Amino acid sequence: MPMEWTKEMQQLVGEERLLLENEQVEKLSKDYYWYSPVLEPLLRDKRADGVVVPETEEQAARALALAYRSGIPVTTRGAGTGNYGQAVPLEGGIVLDLSKLDRVIEIGGDYARVQAGVRLGALEKRLREQGKELRIYPSTFMKATVGGFVCGGSGGIGSITWGNLWDGNVLEAVVLTMEEVPRRLAVKGEELAAYIHNYGTTGVLTELVIPISEKTEWTQTVAQFDDFASASRFSHAVAVDDSIRKRLVAPVEWPIPSFFKPIAKRLESGSSACLLETAEGTESALAAHAAAAGGRVGYTIPSDQYRKIIGLSDFTWNHTTLWALKADPSLTYLQAGFHPTDFPEQIARIKAEFGDEVLMHLEFMRSGGVVVPAALPIVRFTTQERLYEIVAFFRANGVSINDPHTWMLEAGGRGELDAMLRAKRANDPKGLLNPGKLQVPVQSTVEER
């Protein structure tokens, strides 16, 4: 990195906000890409040239302006809890760490206006103290930032009621463009599609407005079953039962529960399980659903212990994958979407083909108002070729796959690509924002007739 470049950046943002020490830069150039045995060897040596940690939006804008003039790539970062290399700089340059933009600007009756670096766990704690709570959040919420979740996530705890990020769970955003004089865009409505799950490729989000809901006293329950088919049948019945207010419905196939070391002794050995967060007072309804599916209610955490001891959400969504990796580093995962009603037959075909090579893990959620079984199945990794044979089988049986083994936005997850491409061209004319993650087709200069 040229010394004149670093000196100018130090003058613009402050010497203490430009990190150049190797260990710091290395750490802040990484995310959880190592969940993927495909990505790990490809990304392990990628690193930025320096890290800028602005404390104000104005400092962030100055850093972007200098990077634009100098042709330096910029990769934005929250807490780095993403799994696909979203925050890993492929072409060096600057990591723009927004974690110090951490001010809660306003909490209204049904919304919170926050800077992008606010941690979801801290925000949830503050909201619950005021009789409110987050609608949705990832299993990494204690570390994850609001901006990182919006730009790199999709859904999580609460999605069984409130859907994913595209289901009205982002109300407004402030976006800085990557230009000589960065514009400050106030984005809302349909325009938000260009910035949700965008990996920071279309603009730098500095402020967000998200909806919040009234606080609920949550009881956490594990229902246990002799087989996964019964567990998934129970889970679907609970998921579609609107008389049960819920935040989490997550069935997992044995031996996945054995990976959950902090609570494994409280779970039945050999049993598939469903991990639930439901409103206080719904215990009898859960017991009735469990009995109807041939199961029984086991470990329960009462509502007065919510967040005082390790909670069940720490073993769901992609934390399930993390516990599996801790137990056996040869394991990895996929991200799948099953048919809303035909999922039992789809699962049966997968299990008949792959047996314990694929272990089932579903997360029931709403998408566009429809209850669907999203899935994060655990896969025993042998070779990349075998992994994609499994992917092909899923797809051939009508199961969608958002590939978690690529950093390419087009292949790795839902995104409104047309809207993103338009925003990319308008907001990042030099293609400096997180290059390599979103491929912008070359526009023809010849008019078609």
C-alpha positions as CSV (number, residue, x, y, z in Angstrom):
1,M,0.0,0.0,0.0
2,P,1.6,3.3,-1.0
3,M,2.6,5.5,1.9
4,E,1.0,8.6,0.4
5,W,-2.3,6.7,0.3
6,T,-2.2,5.7,4.0
7,K,-1.2,9.2,5.0
8,E,-4.1,10.7,3.2
9,M,-6.5,8.2,4.7
10,Q,-5.2,8.9,8.2
11,Q,-5.7,12.6,7.6
12,L,-9.3,12.0,6.5
13,V,-10.5,9.5,9.1
14,G,-7.9,9.8,11.9
15,E,-4.7,7.7,12.4
16,E,-6.2,5.4,15.0
17,R,-9.0,4.4,12.6
18,L,-6.7,3.0,9.9
19,L,-5.5,-0.4,10.9
20,L,-2.4,-1.7,9.1
21,E,-0.9,-4.2,11.5
22,N,-0.7,-7.6,10.0
23,E,-2.6,-9.5,12.7
24,Q,-5.4,-7.0,12.8
25,V,-5.8,-6.9,9.1
26,E,-5.7,-10.7,8.8
27,K,-8.4,-11.1,11.4
28,L,-10.7,-8.5,10.0
29,S,-10.3,-9.9,6.4
30,K,-12.1,-13.1,7.4
31,D,-15.6,-14.4,8.1
32,Y,-16.9,-17.9,8.8
33,Y,-16.2,-19.1,5.3
34,W,-14.4,-22.1,6.8
35,Y,-17.9,-23.7,7.3
36,S,-17.3,-24.7,3.7
37,P,-14.5,-27.2,2.8
38,V,-14.8,-25.8,-0.7
39,L,-14.3,-22.2,0.2
40,E,-11.7,-22.7,2.9
41,P,-8.7,-23.4,0.7
42,L,-9.8,-20.7,-1.8
43,L,-10.2,-17.9,0.7
44,R,-7.7,-18.6,3.5
45,D,-5.0,-16.4,1.9
46,K,-7.2,-13.5,0.9
47,R,-6.7,-10.3,2.9
48,A,-7.1,-6.6,2.7
49,D,-4.3,-4.1,2.6
50,G,-5.8,-2.1,5.4
51,V,-8.9,-1.8,7.5
52,V,-10.8,1.5,8.0
53,V,-13.0,1.7,11.1
54,P,-15.0,4.9,10.9
55,E,-16.9,6.2,13.9
56,T,-19.2,8.5,11.9
57,E,-21.0,8.3,8.6
58,E,-19.0,11.3,7.5
59,Q,-15.7,9.4,8.0
60,A,-17.1,6.4,6.1
61,A,-17.9,8.8,3.2
62,R,-14.4,10.3,3.2
63,A,-12.9,6.8,3.1
64,L,-15.1,5.9,0.1
65,A,-14.3,9.1,-1.7
66,L,-10.5,8.5,-1.4
67,A,-10.9,4.8,-2.4
68,Y,-12.8,5.9,-5.5
69,R,-10.2,8.4,-6.5
70,S,-7.4,5.9,-6.0
71,G,-9.2,2.9,-7.5
72,I,-9.0,0.9,-4.3
73,P,-11.6,-2.0,-3.7
74,V,-13.7,-1.7,-0.6
75,T,-15.3,-4.6,1.2
76,T,-17.7,-3.7,4.0
77,R,-17.9,-5.7,7.2
78,G,-20.1,-6.0,10.3
79,A,-19.1,-8.6,12.8
80,G,-17.9,-11.1,10.1
81,T,-20.4,-13.9,11.1
82,G,-21.4,-14.6,7.5
83,N,-20.6,-18.1,6.1
84,Y,-19.9,-17.6,2.4
85,G,-16.9,-15.2,2.3
86,Q,-19.3,-12.2,2.0
87,A,-16.8,-10.1,4.0
88,V,-13.6,-11.6,2.6
89,P,-11.8,-9.2,0.1
90,L,-11.0,-11.1,-3.0
91,E,-8.8,-8.3,-4.5
92,G,-7.2,-6.7,-1.4
93,G,-7.9,-3.0,-0.9
94,I,-9.8,-1.8,2.1
95,V,-12.1,-3.5,4.6
96,L,-14.5,-0.9,5.8
97,D,-15.4,-2.1,9.3
98,L,-18.7,-0.5,10.3
99,S,-18.9,-1.9,13.8
100,K,-18.3,1.4,15.4
101,L,-21.4,2.9,13.8
102,D,-23.3,1.5,16.7
103,R,-25.7,4.2,17.8
104,V,-29.4,3.4,18.5
105,I,-31.0,6.6,17.0
106,E,-34.6,6.0,17.9
107,I,-37.0,3.4,19.2
108,G,-40.6,4.0,18.2
109,G,-43.7,2.1,19.0
110,D,-43.2,-0.5,16.2
111,Y,-39.8,0.3,14.8
112,A,-36.1,1.0,15.6
113,R,-33.8,3.3,13.7
114,V,-30.2,2.3,14.2
115,Q,-26.8,2.6,12.7
116,A,-25.5,-0.4,10.8
117,G,-23.0,-1.5,13.4
118,V,-25.5,-2.0,16.3
119,R,-25.2,-5.5,17.5
120,L,-28.5,-7.4,17.4
121,G,-28.0,-9.0,20.8
122,A,-27.5,-5.6,22.5
123,L,-30.5,-4.2,20.6
124,E,-32.7,-7.2,21.6
125,K,-31.7,-6.7,25.3
126,R,-32.5,-3.0,25.2
127,L,-35.8,-3.6,23.4
128,R,-37.0,-6.3,25.9
129,E,-36.2,-3.9,28.8
130,Q,-38.7,-1.5,27.1
131,G,-41.4,-4.2,26.5
132,K,-40.4,-4.7,22.9
133,E,-38.3,-7.3,20.9
134,L,-36.8,-8.0,17.6
135,R,-39.0,-9.7,15.0
136,I,-36.3,-11.8,13.4
137,Y,-32.6,-12.3,14.0
138,P,-29.9,-14.9,13.2
139,S,-28.5,-17.5,15.6
140,T,-25.3,-15.4,15.7
141,F,-27.3,-12.4,17.0
142,M,-25.1,-11.8,20.1
143,K,-22.2,-10.8,17.7
144,A,-24.0,-10.0,14.4
145,T,-24.7,-6.4,13.5
146,V,-28.0,-5.1,12.0
147,G,-26.2,-4.0,8.8
148,G,-24.4,-7.3,8.5
149,F,-27.6,-9.3,8.9
150,V,-29.5,-7.2,6.3
151,C,-26.6,-7.4,3.8
152,G,-25.5,-11.0,4.4
153,G,-28.4,-12.9,6.0
154,S,-32.0,-13.8,5.1
155,G,-34.0,-15.1,8.1
156,G,-33.7,-16.7,11.5
157,I,-35.3,-16.9,14.8
158,G,-38.8,-15.3,14.5
159,S,-39.1,-16.1,10.8
160,I,-41.8,-18.7,11.6
161,T,-44.0,-15.7,12.4
162,W,-42.5,-12.7,10.6
163,G,-40.9,-14.2,7.5
164,N,-37.5,-13.4,6.1
165,L,-35.8,-10.0,5.4
166,W,-37.8,-9.5,2.2
167,D,-41.2,-9.9,4.1
168,G,-41.3,-6.4,5.4
169,N,-38.5,-6.8,7.9
170,V,-36.5,-3.9,6.6
171,L,-38.4,-0.6,6.4
172,E,-35.7,2.0,5.4
173,A,-32.0,2.2,4.7
174,V,-29.4,5.0,4.3
175,V,-26.9,4.0,1.7
176,L,-23.6,5.7,0.6
177,T,-22.6,5.3,-3.0
178,M,-19.1,4.6,-4.2
179,E,-18.3,7.8,-6.2
180,E,-16.0,10.7,-6.1
181,V,-18.5,12.5,-3.9
182,P,-20.6,9.7,-2.3
183,R,-24.3,10.3,-2.4
184,R,-26.4,9.6,0.7
185,L,-29.5,7.8,-0.5
186,A,-32.6,7.3,1.6
187,V,-34.1,4.0,0.4
188,K,-37.5,2.5,1.2
189,G,-40.2,0.4,-0.4
190,E,-39.4,-1.6,-3.5
191,E,-36.0,0.1,-3.8
192,L,-34.8,-1.9,-0.8
193,A,-34.6,-5.0,-2.9
194,A,-31.3,-3.8,-4.3
195,Y,-29.7,-3.7,-0.9
196,I,-31.1,-6.7,1.1
197,H,-28.6,-9.7,1.0
198,N,-26.3,-7.7,-1.3
199,Y,-23.0,-8.6,0.3
200,G,-22.2,-4.8,0.2
201,T,-21.9,-4.8,-3.6
202,T,-24.4,-2.1,-4.4
203,G,-23.8,0.5,-1.7
204,V,-22.7,0.9,1.9
205,L,-25.5,0.7,4.4
206,T,-24.9,3.0,7.3
207,E,-28.4,3.3,8.9
208,L,-31.5,1.1,9.0
209,V,-35.0,1.2,10.2
210,I,-36.4,-2.2,11.2
211,P,-39.8,-3.2,12.5
212,I,-40.1,-4.5,16.1
213,S,-42.9,-6.2,18.0
214,E,-44.3,-6.3,21.5
215,K,-42.3,-8.4,24.0
216,T,-43.5,-12.0,24.5
217,E,-42.6,-14.3,27.4
218,W,-41.0,-17.3,25.6
219,T,-40.9,-20.8,26.9
220,Q,-38.3,-23.1,25.2
221,T,-39.2,-26.8,24.7
222,V,-37.7,-29.9,23.2
223,A,-40.1,-32.4,21.7
224,Q,-38.6,-35.9,21.0
225,F,-39.5,-38.6,18.6
226,D,-38.4,-42.1,17.6
227,D,-37.8,-41.1,14.0
228,F,-37.3,-37.9,12.0
229,A,-40.5,-38.4,10.0
230,S,-42.5,-38.1,13.2
231,A,-40.5,-35.1,14.3
232,S,-41.1,-33.3,11.0
233,R,-44.8,-34.1,11.1
234,F,-45.1,-32.6,14.6
235,S,-43.1,-29.6,13.6
236,H,-45.3,-28.9,10.6
237,A,-48.5,-29.2,12.7
238,V,-47.1,-26.7,15.2
239,A,-45.8,-24.4,12.5
240,V,-49.3,-24.0,10.9
241,D,-51.2,-23.9,14.2
242,D,-51.8,-20.1,14.5
243,S,-53.2,-20.5,18.0
244,I,-49.6,-21.1,19.1
245,R,-47.5,-18.0,19.1
246,K,-43.9,-19.0,18.2
247,R,-40.4,-17.8,17.5
248,L,-38.7,-21.1,16.6
249,V,-39.7,-24.5,15.2
250,A,-36.5,-26.5,14.3
251,P,-36.6,-30.3,13.9
252,V,-33.2,-32.2,13.8
253,E,-32.5,-35.8,13.0
254,W,-30.5,-38.0,15.4
255,P,-27.5,-37.9,15.9
256,I,-27.5,-34.1,15.4
257,P,-28.8,-33.6,19.0
258,S,-25.8,-35.4,20.3
259,F,-23.6,-32.6,18.9
260,F,-25.2,-30.1,21.3
261,K,-22.8,-30.7,24.1
262,P,-24.1,-28.1,26.6
263,I,-27.6,-29.7,26.6
264,A,-27.0,-33.2,25.2
265,K,-27.4,-34.9,28.6
266,R,-30.9,-33.5,28.9
267,L,-31.9,-35.0,25.5
268,E,-33.0,-38.5,24.8
269,S,-30.2,-40.6,23.2
270,G,-31.2,-41.9,19.8
271,S,-34.2,-39.6,19.4
272,S,-34.8,-36.9,16.8
273,A,-35.9,-33.7,18.3
274,C,-37.7,-30.4,17.6
275,L,-36.4,-27.3,19.3
276,L,-39.1,-24.7,20.0
277,E,-39.7,-21.2,21.3
278,T,-43.4,-20.7,22.0
279,A,-45.3,-18.2,24.1
280,E,-45.8,-19.0,27.8
281,G,-49.0,-21.0,28.3
282,T,-48.7,-23.0,25.1
283,E,-47.1,-26.0,26.8
284,S,-50.3,-28.1,26.8
285,A,-50.9,-27.5,23.1
286,L,-47.4,-28.6,22.3
287,A,-47.8,-31.8,24.4
288,A,-51.0,-32.6,22.5
289,H,-49.3,-32.1,19.1
290,A,-46.4,-34.2,20.3
291,A,-48.6,-37.1,21.4
292,A,-50.5,-37.0,18.1
293,A,-47.2,-37.5,16.3
294,G,-46.1,-40.3,18.6
295,G,-43.6,-38.1,20.6
296,R,-43.2,-36.5,24.0
297,V,-42.1,-33.3,25.5
298,G,-38.7,-33.4,27.2
299,Y,-36.3,-30.7,28.2
300,T,-38.1,-27.4,28.9
301,I,-36.7,-24.0,29.8
302,P,-39.3,-21.8,31.6
303,S,-39.9,-18.2,30.4
304,D,-38.3,-16.8,33.6
305,Q,-35.0,-18.3,32.5
306,Y,-35.1,-16.9,29.0
307,R,-31.6,-15.7,28.1
308,K,-30.4,-16.4,31.7
309,I,-29.0,-19.8,30.6
310,I,-27.9,-21.1,27.2
311,G,-31.0,-21.0,25.0
312,L,-32.3,-23.4,22.4
313,S,-31.8,-20.9,19.6
314,D,-28.0,-21.4,20.1
315,F,-28.5,-24.9,18.6
316,T,-30.6,-23.8,15.6
317,W,-30.2,-22.2,12.2
318,N,-26.5,-22.2,11.3
319,H,-25.5,-22.7,14.9
320,T,-26.6,-26.3,14.2
321,T,-23.8,-26.5,11.6
322,L,-21.3,-25.0,14.0
323,W,-22.0,-27.6,16.7
324,A,-21.8,-30.4,14.0
325,L,-18.4,-29.0,12.9
326,K,-17.1,-29.0,16.5
327,A,-18.1,-32.6,16.8
328,D,-16.8,-33.8,13.5
329,P,-14.8,-31.5,11.2
330,S,-15.6,-33.7,8.2
331,L,-19.2,-32.4,8.2
332,T,-20.5,-29.5,6.3
333,Y,-24.0,-28.3,5.2
334,L,-26.4,-27.2,2.5
335,Q,-29.1,-24.6,2.3
336,A,-32.3,-26.0,0.9
337,G,-36.0,-25.2,0.4
338,F,-38.5,-28.1,0.5
339,H,-42.1,-28.1,-0.8
340,P,-44.6,-26.7,1.7
341,T,-46.6,-29.9,1.8
342,D,-44.8,-32.6,-0.1
343,F,-41.6,-32.3,2.0
344,P,-42.1,-35.7,3.7
345,E,-41.8,-37.5,0.4
346,Q,-38.8,-35.4,-0.7
347,I,-37.0,-36.2,2.6
348,A,-37.8,-39.9,2.3
349,R,-36.2,-40.0,-1.2
350,I,-33.1,-38.2,0.0
351,K,-32.7,-40.5,3.0
352,A,-33.2,-43.6,0.9
353,E,-30.5,-42.4,-1.5
354,F,-27.9,-41.1,1.0
355,G,-28.7,-42.5,4.5
356,D,-26.5,-40.9,7.2
357,E,-24.4,-39.1,4.6
358,V,-27.1,-36.4,4.8
359,L,-28.7,-35.6,8.2
360,M,-31.9,-33.6,8.1
361,H,-32.3,-30.2,9.8
362,L,-35.3,-28.1,9.0
363,E,-36.3,-24.6,10.1
364,F,-40.0,-23.9,9.6
365,M,-40.6,-20.3,8.5
366,R,-42.9,-18.1,6.6
367,S,-42.0,-16.9,3.1
368,G,-44.5,-14.6,1.4
369,G,-46.9,-15.6,4.2
370,V,-46.7,-19.3,3.4
371,V,-45.3,-21.8,6.0
372,V,-42.3,-23.6,4.4
373,P,-39.7,-26.0,5.6
374,A,-36.4,-24.3,4.9
375,A,-33.5,-26.6,5.6
376,L,-29.8,-26.6,6.6
377,P,-29.0,-30.4,6.2
378,I,-25.7,-31.6,7.6
379,V,-23.6,-33.4,4.9
380,R,-20.6,-35.6,5.4
381,F,-18.0,-34.1,3.0
382,T,-15.7,-36.4,1.0
383,T,-15.1,-34.6,-2.3
384,Q,-16.4,-31.5,-4.0
385,E,-17.7,-33.8,-6.8
386,R,-19.7,-35.9,-4.4
387,L,-21.1,-32.7,-2.7
388,Y,-22.5,-31.5,-6.0
389,E,-23.9,-35.0,-6.8
390,I,-25.9,-34.5,-3.6
391,V,-26.9,-31.0,-4.7
392,A,-28.0,-32.4,-8.1
393,F,-30.2,-35.1,-6.4
394,F,-31.9,-32.5,-4.2
395,R,-32.7,-30.3,-7.2
396,A,-33.9,-33.3,-9.3
397,N,-36.4,-34.0,-6.6
398,G,-37.8,-30.5,-6.5
399,V,-35.7,-29.2,-3.6
400,S,-34.2,-25.8,-4.2
401,I,-30.5,-25.2,-3.2
402,N,-28.9,-21.9,-2.3
403,D,-25.3,-22.9,-2.6
404,P,-23.3,-22.0,0.6
405,H,-20.1,-23.2,-1.0
406,T,-19.7,-20.2,-3.3
407,W,-19.1,-16.5,-2.8
408,M,-21.0,-15.6,-5.9
409,L,-24.2,-13.8,-5.0
410,E,-26.0,-15.1,-8.0
411,A,-25.6,-18.7,-6.9
412,G,-25.3,-18.5,-3.2
413,G,-28.7,-17.1,-2.1
414,R,-31.8,-15.2,-2.8
415,G,-31.3,-11.7,-4.1
416,E,-33.3,-9.4,-6.4
417,L,-30.6,-9.6,-9.0
418,D,-32.1,-7.2,-11.6
419,A,-32.5,-4.5,-9.0
420,M,-29.0,-5.1,-7.7
421,L,-27.5,-4.9,-11.1
422,R,-29.2,-1.6,-11.7
423,A,-28.1,-0.2,-8.4
424,K,-24.5,-1.5,-8.9
425,R,-24.2,0.4,-12.2
426,A,-25.7,3.6,-10.7
427,N,-23.9,3.5,-7.3
428,D,-20.5,1.9,-8.1
429,P,-19.5,2.9,-11.6
430,K,-15.9,1.6,-11.2
431,G,-17.0,-1.7,-9.7
432,L,-15.0,-1.2,-6.5
433,L,-17.5,-2.4,-3.9
434,N,-16.7,-6.0,-2.9
435,P,-15.5,-7.0,-6.4
436,G,-15.9,-10.6,-7.5
437,K,-19.2,-11.2,-5.6
438,L,-21.7,-9.9,-8.1
439,Q,-21.0,-10.2,-11.8
440,V,-22.2,-7.2,-13.8
441,P,-22.9,-8.2,-17.5
442,V,-21.2,-5.9,-20.0
443,Q,-23.9,-3.8,-21.6
444,S,-24.0,-3.8,-25.4
445,T,-23.3,-0.5,-27.1
446,V,-25.1,-1.6,-30.2
447,E,-28.8,-0.9,-30.3
448,E,-30.8,-4.0,-31.0
449,R,-33.3,-3.7,-33.8
